[in-house]
Amino acid sequence: MTTKKYAKPALTVDEQLSLLESRGLLIPDKIKARHYLNFISYYRLSGYTICFEKIIDGKRDHRFKEGTTFNDILALYDFDRHLRILVMDAMERIEVAVRTQICLVLATNYNDGHWHLRRDLFKPNYKYYSLLSQCEMEQQRSKEPFVGHYKKNYEQPTLLPAWMIVELLSMGTWSIMYENLAQRHDKKKISDTFNLPPTEFESWLHSLTYIRNLCAHHSRLWNRQFTITPKQFKDYKEYFTPATTFAAQAAMIHLFLKVISPDSKWTTRLHNLIKSCPFVEPTAMGFALEWEKDSFWDL
């Protein structure tokens, strides 16, 4: 296979503006555009230009549709930024609820505040000692007052109890920990709280971790095909088809919030956000036509 050497030159901000204009983009306020390109990279912003570009013979032409302005691209970029903020707002509640339930169920099932130190509670192939190393590392580098209090007053066990360590470990760690619990009855008692079977709950935790990490790294949610997808729950199959869309992610978040925060207006805020941007087509995000009229979304 023949490979090519990457040889695109680095462009100054003014050269970037000239390139955009040569492709038909209208830039009425160059001072404003120059400011944004100084703080939002050209490459990052280019991910939001695709829907404004002409398509010739099924391929991107890189030239803009007539009348497209720099402000149009900024509006779509700003929409996506607010979408990430909205998802992270939901993720805060979901993540806290999930780790609370995992900790509560296992601590009470085994009457052990240090249940995470029991190797027998996890599958044989689980990298259990990596978990202990991670717990130790997070505990050592934490500046939280409760960590200092524990170290000052208790010598054994050296690691924090589960209800303290729960505050230090990532969503990804809890997702993998749940997946590797040895006893199905433990997994079921946790997932039952969220009205889900264990298999679906495990899959959804992986998907939540993925979308949370996308948001944390400021990655694009709009116009993304999600590569880690939630397993379709038979009771709501139509809302998870296709599972690669944002709508499937939104359905998963919505079902979690219905349990955790029944009075949440998250879907209403989502609907209002989508309506606020004229360049966002809900069906392109996986939503059905007139999705707002479907009682599933509680709008």
Summary of the structure (lengths in Angstrom):
residues: 299
radius of gyration: 23.6
end to end distance: 53.1
largest distance: 71.6
contacts: 808
relative contact order: 0.10
helix: 61%
strand: 5%
